[in-house]
Amino acid sequence: MSYSSNGNRPKLSEKGLLTPDNCVVAFIDHQPQMLFGVSNFDRQSIINNTVALAKASRVFDVPVVLTTVETNSFSGQMWPQLRAVFPGQEPIERSSMNSWDDKNFVAAIEKTGRKKIVLAGLWTEVCIAFPTVQAIRDGYEIYVAEDCCGDVSQLNHENAMKRVIQAGAKPVTALSTMLEWQRDWANRETYDAVMDIVRTHLGAYGIGVEYAYTMVHGLPATKFAEYVVPTALAAHK
């Protein structure tokens, strides 16, 4: 059996599928103002799904590129929930709507040596569609994590997805991507971390896993960090 670059994880067969060793994930413009404009999908779900995909990228050691647009003049800082998953990584700041027009973004993708890109971002019709079309022309294979994306209306989002699919992109979700990387429940190196993401972010699926752990297998209940009521900020006193 061959092993991945981290030396512990079995190397998965490709045959058209994503593996932790053949792709890079790009998170594009997950910023407050961009989320404010989303109306086609529940915004809290977009945050939840995006963080789930980010955590899965960490679990499987998949290279990640973070990028933001016009942070100080319009869009605001990248969501703190997403930054917390990559505490030492600074987003690539852009002025261009299209990430593929930014030489630093393209260079960061090229540096990984991966030809498959999983894209997640706001908004679908611009920040996803534009780089998708151009990256495909440059020889990349694009997978759009649709539940980590959103747009100003359902029509805009649907038109964008039609456009990227017609261009050759493949629609995926945070969950499908993570399970494509896991592939086999016998891969114990990542099993518990995947189950942690499932229980934290995957709703009824996560509660089902919690039930199976505790009621079927007799394992202790999951314990999350104890909630501490924040004290008032000095600015508010």
Secondary structure, DSSP 8 states (H G I E B T S, - for coil): --B-TTSSSB----TT---TTTEEEEEE---HHHHHT--SS-HHHHHHHHHHHHHHHHHTT--EEEEEESIIIII-S--HHHHTTSTT---EEES-SSGGG-HHHHHHHHHHT-SEEEEEEB-IIIIIHHHHHHHHHTT-EEEEEGGG-B-SSHHHHHHHHHHHHHHT-EEE-HHHHHHHHH--TT-HHHHHHHHHHHHHHSHHHHHHHHHIIIIIS----------------GGG-
